[in-house]
Amino acid sequence: MAFRPLGDRVLVKRVDEESKTKGGIIIPDTAKEKPQEGEVLAVGPGARDEDGKRVELDVKVGDRVLFGKWSGTEVKIDGEDLIIMKESDILGIVEGAAALKAAA
């Protein structure tokens, strides 16, 4: 199923965190917090300003983003847990070495 967000909404997939600490301790699933980092899967066309002109979003498909712990609405699409949130819920885009390391 294809999904296209409306307005300034963004579809994000959470990025799984490591299940082991730097010291080698394995963290059980029950003790893990939900990750606050994700990958943008789809973006809406953007919101409209006071004059009715479309304002494009700063994020694009494929960006790694950080968002608040309680941001967005969790949905299940094609059996996959995803989040729909407004662009304003996104705190920032992860760039550079951190994004490359996480993608590997």
N, C-alpha and C positions, 0 to 999 in steps of 0.2 A: 504494500500500500504506500502511495506517495503522500507526503504531508507537506503543506506549505503554510507557514505561520502568517497571520494577518498583522497589519500595522507595524509597530516597532517590537514585535515579539520574536523570540529566538528559540530554536529547538536545540537542546544541549544533551549530550550523553556524558554521564559521569566517567571520569578516568579512575580506574582502580588504583588504590595505593598499595605500596609494598606490604606484604603480610609479615615482614620480618624487620626488626629495628636494626640500626647500624651495628649494635652490639651482638646481633645474631639471635635475639629473642623472638620467637614466633608469636604473633598476636592472633588469638582466636577470632573468628568472625563475630562472635557475640560481643567482644570488647572493642571492635573497630567503630569509629565514627564514620558517617558518610563523608566521602571526599567532597571538597569544595572546589575542585578543579574539574573541568570538562572540556569536551571538544564540540564546537559548533557544527551541527549537522544541516541546519536550514535557517534562513533568515527571512523575515517579512520584507515587504517593499519599503517600509519606513513610515514614520508618523507624518501627519500634516501640520504645518505651522499655522499661524493665525490668518495668513493670506490664502490658505488652501494649497500651498505648494508642498510637494513631497520632500521630506528631509531624509536623506539616505542614512543608513546605520553605519556606525564605525566598525562593527565586527563583520566578518565574512565567513563563509563556510570553510572549515578546516582550522580556524583559529583555536588556540588553547586559551581558555579563560578561567578566571577566578570569580566566584560568586559567593554571596552570603549563605550561611548555614540553612536558613529557612526561606531561601528565595524560590520563586516559581511554583508551578503546579506539577506534581509528578503524574505521569501518564504511562501507559503501556501501549506501544505500537509495534505490531508484528512480534509480540512476545518479548520485546526489549524495553527495559525501564528507562524512560527519558524524562526530561524536564522542559516545560515550556515556561519561559520567563520574559519579562520586558527587558529591553536593552539597559534600562536604568538599574536593574538588579545586578548587572555585571559590574564587578569592581575593577577589573583590568584584564589586559591581554598578556599572556606569558610569552615573552620573546627570547630569542637568543639561545644560549647553551641549555637552559632549563627546559625549553620546549623541545630541543633536539634530543636531549637525554630521555625525556619522557616518551618521545615518539619511538625510540629505539627499543 
